[in-house]
Amino acid sequence: MTELAIFEVLRGALWAAAMMALPILAVTLVLGFVIGLLQALTSIQEMTLTFVPKILAAVVVFFLSLGYMTRICLDFFNNTVLPMISN
């Protein structure tokens, strides 16, 4: 196994991890922005007001996008890892 092959597998794994994290990060980013805007407009500075909704949203989005994440993992494994094992 050459260095180029190792770097290609690593690049693919990092890209797959980024694509799997994208739905959760996007939802928590938007929700954090909205909550921060509401806190700035109303001058409410409660820490649990930002933490609890983001955690709940992350858990809900995780379970909703579980099939998408599984498909990305399987595509990476079938298209990258298995061909390297079979050669």
Helices and strands as residue ranges (DSSP letters): H 3-42, H 47-64, H 66-76, I 77-81, H 82-86
